[in-house]
Amino acid sequence: MAQAVMQNEFSSDSPQKFLTFSLANEEYGINIMQIKEIIGMMPVTVLPQTPEYVKGVINLRGKVIPIIDLRCKFNLEQVNPTERTCIIVIETENDEQIQTLVGLIIDGVSEVVNLKREEIEAAPNMQGDFNKQLILGLAKCENGVKILLDIDKVINHKDLTVIEPKETM
């Protein structure tokens, strides 16, 4: 069953690379192909009337990028940033295949891991607010389980349309 769930992400038997990071003492992973860069924390310009987890925007080399706090998005306890807190800039795609750069505030980068299809299990069916659609799978690693995120589903593009620049004439 896990292989069927992972078929789209793991279309070949070759290992896939994931950047893993910590968030509230748990380990998460994002497919390395979606990572554009990792930057230190920087001032964020707050925008009015955005969802609480959208912290605002930054100017990264002339490009305005929305910033999402993953702790807030996942309803985790909020903490003050540390020296390890950083922003992972990712490229995500909406339903119309329009690509958008988004920055994710995380607690700290861990490592890049190579994962084979047989090392991944499907997310379990659970009650409550758990949304297994956000999870590609659960990676069984030597030091525990890493939650592999389907970042295109984690990012709510309807919220981002409020802050994406409109074309002017």
N, C-alpha and C positions, 0 to 999 in steps of 0.2 A: 504494500500500500504506500509506503514512504516513497518508493521509486516512482509510482504513478504521480504522486503529488509533486515530486521534484523534477518530473520529466522536462518541463519547460526550461527550468533554470539549469539543469544538469543534462543537457542533450547529448553529451558524449561521456565516455568513461574517464576522460582526463580530469584531473583535479581542478577545482575552481578556487580562485583566491578571494578571500574576504578580509577586509580591514576590521579588526575587532576593537571594541572600545568599552569603557566602563560607564555605567550609569546607575547610580544608587546601589552600588555593590553587586551588580549583575553584569554579565558580559554579553554584548550584542555584536552583530556583524553585519556589514554591508558589502555587497559585491564590489570588488576593487575597481571594476570597469566603470562604476558610477562615481567614483571619487575623483574630483578634479584637484583638490589640494587641501592641506591642513594648515590653518593659520592660528596664531595666538588670539586671545580675546582682544577686542578693540571696541571703541565707543560705538554704540548702536543708536541710531536716530529713531526715536519712538514715533509711531504713526497712530493717530487717533482712530478709534472705532475699528480696531482689528481684534481678532480672537486673542485671548490672554496669552496663549503659547507663541503667537507671532510677536516677537520682541521688538521688531522694527526692521530697519534696513542699514546696510553698511555700504560704503563706497570702496570697492576693491579694484584698484587700478582703473578707475573711470567707469566701472560697471556697478550699478545699484543692485544689491542682492538682498532678498528678504532673509531674515534670521528667525529660526524657530528653536525654541528651548525644548529639547526632547523630554526633560524632566517634567515640565509643565504639560506637554502634549500627552504624556503617559500618566498624568495625575500622580506623580511621585513627589515626595517631600522636597520643597525648595531649600537650597543651601547657598551660601555665599560662594562665589567662584574662588578657586585655588590657583596655584601656579601651574597645575596640570590641566585646568579647564581650557578647552580650546573650541574652535569652530571647524567642522568638517564641511568643506564646500563640495556639494554633490550636484550631479546633473540628473534631473528627474524628468519624466515624460508624462503628459496628461493623456486623457482618452483620445484626443485628436492628434497624438504623436508630436505635440509641440514641446520642445525641450526647454527647461528652465533651470537656471542655477539657483540653488538654495543653500544657505548656511545652517548647519545644525550645531547647537551648543551641546557639548557632551562633557562628562567629568574628566576624561582622559583617554588617550589612544593607548591600546595595549600592544597589538602585533598584527602582522599579516599571517593568515593561516591558509594552507592548502587543504581543501576538503574534497574527499571522494564521495560519490553518491551513496555508498554504503555506510558512510559516517553520519548521515543525516536522517532524522526521523521526522515525520509529519507532526505538526502541533496537535496536542490532544483536544478532544471536544470537552469544553468546560462550561459551567454555568456562569452567570453574572455578566460583568462588563467586558469580559475577555473577548477580544476580536481576533480570531485566528487567521482572518484574511490578511492581517498585517505581517504575518510570519511566513517566511519561505520554508522554514524548518528549524529543527533543533539539532545542533551539532554536538556529537559526543566526542569530547576531547579528554586528554589525560587529566586535566585539572578541573573537570566539571562539564557543564552544558553551556553552550553559547547560543543565544537566540538570534537567528538569522532573519533580518528584517526585509520585507518587500518594500523598499523605500518609496517606490512609486505609489503604493497604496497608503503608506504612512502619511505622506504629504497630501493634504487636502487642497487640490488646485483651485477649488471654488473660493477658498479663503485667500489664495494668492492673487486671484484676478483683481481683487480690490487694490493691491499694491503694485501690480505690474504696470510699467509705464504704457500709456496709450500713445498711439501714433498721432502725430500732429500733421496738419496740412502744410 
